[in-house]
């Protein structure tokens, strides 16, 4: 398999997280590891292997432009893992994931996190990012008429761990992705082609604070053509009501009143 890691290095902490990400890789499963880093030069021990390539950019790239920089190294229909560089998966879980990828016949897999722990500097409450992801995931499922397709096991669409065959990945049109939301774009485009994703369970590590502001994420998501051209008050209300039922595993210990307040805040920020 190929692995593409887009990494924004801004301090020592992000360098350490990238080092852990690379250290956890089981090289026997890897055809090529492609690191696209930006910001500061990573202060890490880089692999000394012909399976490793590193491109460094001192000027900022978005995550999804960085990922596309890696496409020129991809060949055939091998699986490609898109993996954030902030040590997102627990070590043993990552090993199990790589083993599963090595034997799968699927065209497309999405990691399903055991818990979603995300923080943005300007978020409204402790669970704002969690509610935002689950609400907008459900919105896409409803708009693309996929509720019955994924009944009982709704994909963790914005998990950040995507595994897709190279020949399919390179056909995705990312022109609508300005900063955030490439996962939503991939999910929408492949779903519209009738390609169904397979969810694979992963155990997450606690995340670093996001480099994206909460308001920026909301604006980026609702600016997608496949969202804003089809939204109205009715679909937003239905989505708000259905989200807890679509993702019961994440709502077990959450306050539904808090969730409703957060959804109202999200809709207000989106400024329809």
N, C-alpha and C positions, 0 to 999 in steps of 0.2 A: 504494500500500500504506500501511497504518498501521504505526507503530513505537511500542511501549510500552517505556519504559526505567524500571525501578524502581531508584532509586539511594539507597544509604545513604552519607551524607557524614559522615565522622568526623574527617577531618584534611585537610591540604593535598594529600597524595598522592592521596586519593580524589577530590578536586575536579579535579585535573589529569587523572586517568584518565577522568572523566566528560567533560571538555572534549575530549579526544582522540576519545572515542566519538562525540560530536556532530559534531566537525569532519570525521570520515570519512564522514559521510552524504552520499549523492548525492541532492540534493533533487528532481531531476527525476522520481524514482521515487516520491516521498512525497506522500501525500494529507494526512496529519497525523502529526506527531511529538508524542507524549504523554510528558512527563517527570513522573514522580511521585517527588519527592525527600523525604528524611526525615533527621532529625538536624540537622546544621548547614546553614545556607543555603549553597548552592553558590557558591563564589567563582570564577565563570566568566563568560564572555561568552555570554549567552543569545541564541539566534537571534531576529532581529526580522522575524518573518514570520507571516502569518495561518495558516500551516501548522503553527505551533508553539503548544503549550499546556503550561503548567507549573503543577502543584499541589505546594505545599510543606507538609509536616507536621513540626512541631517535636517531636512525640511519636512514638516508634518504631512503625513498622508492620512486619509481616513482608513479605517480598518478594511473597508471593502475594496478600496483602490490597492491597498497593500496585498490583499489576497489575490487580486487579479494579476499583480506583478509575478506571482508564482505560477501562473497558468502555462507559461512557455516551457516549463520543465515537465509538464504532464504529457504522458503518452498512453495511447490505447484506452482500454476500459477498466483500468485498475481503480480500486477504491481510493478516494482522496478524503482524508480527515481534515476538516477545518477546526483548528484548536486554538483557543485564546492562550496567550503567553503568561497568564497570571496564576498558574498552577490550579486549574479549575477542578481537577478530578483527583480523588483520593488514590493513592498509589496502587493498592490491590485492585480497586475497581477499574483503574486504567488498564492494568494488565489483562483483566478479564474482558474488557472492551476490545482490546487489540486481538485477543484470541478469537472472539466472536466475529470480528470483521474479517479475519483471515479465512473463515470458512463460509461466510454468508453468500447466498445467491441473490440477495436483495440488490436493487439498484440505488437505494436511498435509505439511509438510517438517520434517526434523530435521537440524541441522548435525552433521556428523561431523568431529571434530577430528583434525588430523594427529598431535597428541600431547596427552596429558592431564597437565597440570602443575598440581597443586593442593596446598595446604598448610593444615593446621589446627594450632593452637598445641599441642594435646595428642596429636597423632597418634603412633603407635607407631614408625614408620619412615619413611624418605624417600618410599616409594611407597604409604603406607597409604591415602590417598584414592583413588588410582588403582585399587588392588585392591578397595576398597569399592565403587566405582562399577561396575566390571566384574562383580564377583560378584553384586551386587544386580540389575544389568541382566539378567544371565543367569537369575537366580532368577525374575524377572517373566516373561521369555520362556518359561521352562519351565512355570510355573504357569498362564499364559494359553494354553499349547499353541500357541505361535507359532514353534517351532523350524524347522519346514519352510517356513513363510511367508517367513522372513528368512534362509534357508539361504544361506551364502556372503557375506552382507552384513548382519551384525547391526547394528541401529541403535545409535548412541551416545546412549542414552536420556536420560542426565543432562547432556547437553552445555550446556544453558542457552540454546541458540539454537533456538527453535521458531517455525515459521511456519504459521499456521492461518487458515482463512477465518473472518471475523468471526462469521458466523451459527452456525458450529460451535463456535467458542471460547466463545461466551456460553452454551452449553448445558452446559459442564463444571461438575460439582459439586465445589467445592473445600472442602467442609465438613470433610473428613477431614484436611486439610493444616493442621497446627498451626504449623510453622515452616519445615521443609525438605521437599523432595520433590514439589513440584508437577508436575515433569516426569513423574515416575513415575505420578502420578494421571492426567494427561492421556493418557499412553501406554496405561495400562490401560483407561480408559473408552472411548477411541476404538477400541482394538483389539477390545474386547468388542462394539462396534457393527459390526465388520467394516470399519472405515476403516483402510486400510494407509498407513503413512507412507513417504515417499521420502527417502532419505538424500542429503544434498548436502555435498560435501567443503568444509571450511574450514581455513584456516591460522590457528592461534591465536597470540596474544601470551602471554608468560609472565604468569601470574596473580599478583595480590596475595594476601597471606595471607587465607584465608577468615575471615569474621566469625563463622562457626559453629565450635564446638568439635567435635572428632571424635566424642566420646561422644554429644553431642547429636544429631549427624547419624544415628549408628547407631540410637539410641533412636527418633528420629522415623520413620525408614524402616520399622523392624520393628513400629512401632505401627499402621501402615496396616491397615485391615480386610482388604484383599485379600492381604496377606501373612500376618498372624498367625493368621488363621482356617484357613489351609491348610498351615502348615509342620509338618514332622516331621524327624526325624534322617535318614531316607532321602533326602528331596528335597534337604536341605542337603548331604549327601555327594555326590549326583549332580551338583548345581550346582557344588560345588567342583572336581570332576573335569572338568566340561565347559567351564568358563569360559575356560581358555586356548585351546581349540579354537574357541570362539565368537568370540574376539577375538584372532586370531593377530597382527594388525598391531600391537597394543600390547604383545604378549608377546615380541617378537623378541629383545630384549636384557635380559630380566628373569630373575631367579633363581626357579625354580619352588619350591624349598624355602622361600625367603623368602615367596613367595606363600602357600604352605600354612600357614606360621606366622601370617601376617597374617589369613587366613580364620579360623583357630582363635581368634584374638584378637577378631575381629568377632563371631563366634558367642557368645563368652563375654560380650562387652559387651551383646549383645542380650538376654541373660538370659532365655531361653525357659522 
